[in-house]
């Protein structure tokens, strides 16, 4: 009998009498009783461990969740679609700052200014300030994502993945504190 270890679902992966099987961790199961006798002899069932590829996929999911959480405060208060207009608004704001006066050249800002009852220059000033702040945090998060992703790809074991997560969480904390 060879005991390979617990599975993710909690059963036991074992080879008994030359046949590999998944044994329920249930005392009434005859194969489980055989394993219990094996344990009584001082043996231990190895714990469940993700394969390296599974651990990398989990690390990627953790990374993306952490980055999304870090970005959330900067997106709070906006509709889901509004951030898609930010690049255009930034270009329009730059045009206004450069002296453009034709509303046809800055339709998004012109519409927003009309809705707010302010001038396009007022909206452009706010857009430029916010664009600068968001560009900085967006760039930092993008760099962290790329660095963390490369470290995940390069990992050869769980210790490498843990080290990558620790280093990148520290980078994320540092980026958000500036």
N, C-alpha and C positions, 0 to 999 in steps of 0.2 A: 504494500500500500504506500502510495506517495501522496502527500498533502501539499497542494500548490498554494493554498491560501484562501482567505475569504474573498468573495466577489463583491462587486459594488452593491448588489442587491442583498448581501448578507448571507447568502448560501456559501457552501464550502466547495472549492474546486479541488477535486481529488481524482487520483487514478487508483481504482480498486479492482483487483484481479485482472489487470491489464486493460481496463476500460476507464476512459476518462469520463467523469460525470460531475454534475452539479448536485451536491447533497444539501438538502434543506437543513438549516440549523434548528432541527426539531427533535427533541429527545425520543420521540416515538419511532423515528426512522431507523431502520436496521443499520444502514450505512453510517448514520450519525452515531449510533451506539458503538460501532467499530472504531470510529474516529475518537470517541470519548475514551475508549480503552487505550488507544494510542496516546492520547493526552495524559492519561493516568500513569503512563510509563515515563512521564517527564517531558514529553514533546509539546510544542506550542504551534498552533495554527498561525501561519504568517498573516499579518493584517492586510487589508485591501490596500493596494497602491495603484494609482493611475499609471498607465503607460506614459512614456515621455511625450508622445504626441498628444495624448489626452491632457496631460499636465500643461503642455504648451497652449492648447486650446483654452483651457481654464484660465491660464495666466493672461491670455489675450482678452478674454471676456472681462476679467478683473480690471485690466488696464483700461479698457474702453469705458467701463462703468465709472472708474475713478476720474477719468478725464471728463466724462459727461457731467459728473457731480461737480467737478471744479469749474466747468463752464456755466453751469446752471444759474448762478447768481447774476451773470452778465446777460443772460437771456430772459430773466424773470421780468414779467410785466409786458412782454411783447407777444403778439399772436404768433402762431406757429409759422406763418408765411412771411411775416415782416422781415426777419433777418435776411431773406433772399433778396430784398431790395437794397440792402445796405451798401453793397459795392456800387450800385448805380447811384444811390444818393451821395456817396462819397465823391464820385466823379462829378456829379452835378454841383456839389458844394465847392469843389475845387474850381470848377468853371466860374461859378458866381464870385468866388474869392479872386479869380483872375480878371474880373471885370465884365463877365457875360451878363447881359441884361435881357436877352430875349427869352421869355418863359417857355417857348417851344424847345429851347435847348436844355431846360431843366424841368420837365413836366412833373416828375414825382415831387420835387421840392415845391414847385409852384402850387400843386394841389394841396400839399400838406400846409403850406403857408396860408392858403385861402381858407382851409378848414379851421386853422388856429386863429385866424384874424391877425396874423403878423406878416412881416415882410419875408421874402425869400432869403434875404441876407441873414435875418434872425435865425431861420431854420438852418441855413448853411453853416452858421457859426456853431450851433449845437451839434450838427452832424459831424463837423470836422473834429470837434473835441471828443465826441464819443467814438468816432472812427479811429482816432489815435490811440485811445485807451484800449479799445477792443482789438486793434491790430497787435498791440504789444502782448496782450494775454493770449490771443489766438496763436501768434507766432511761438510763444513759449510752450503752449500746450502741444502744438504741432511738432516742435522739436523734441519734446519729452516723449510723445507718442512714437516718433521715429526711432529715437534712441532705445526706448523700452522694447519696441518691436524687434529691433536688431538684436538686442540682448536675449530676448525670448528665442528668436531664431537660432542664435549661436549656442544656446544652453545645451549641455550634454547630460545634465542630471537635475534633480530637484534642488540641490544646493545652488546650482547656477541660477535657476528660476527664482529661488528665494532671494539671492543676492541682487538680481536684477530688479525685483519688486521693491526691495528695501532702498536701493539707490534711486530708483525712479520716484518712489513715494517721497523721498527726501527732496529731490529736484522739484517735484510738484508743490510740496510745502513751501520751498524757498521761492518759487515763481509766484505763488499766490500771496506771499507776505510782502512783496515789493510793490 
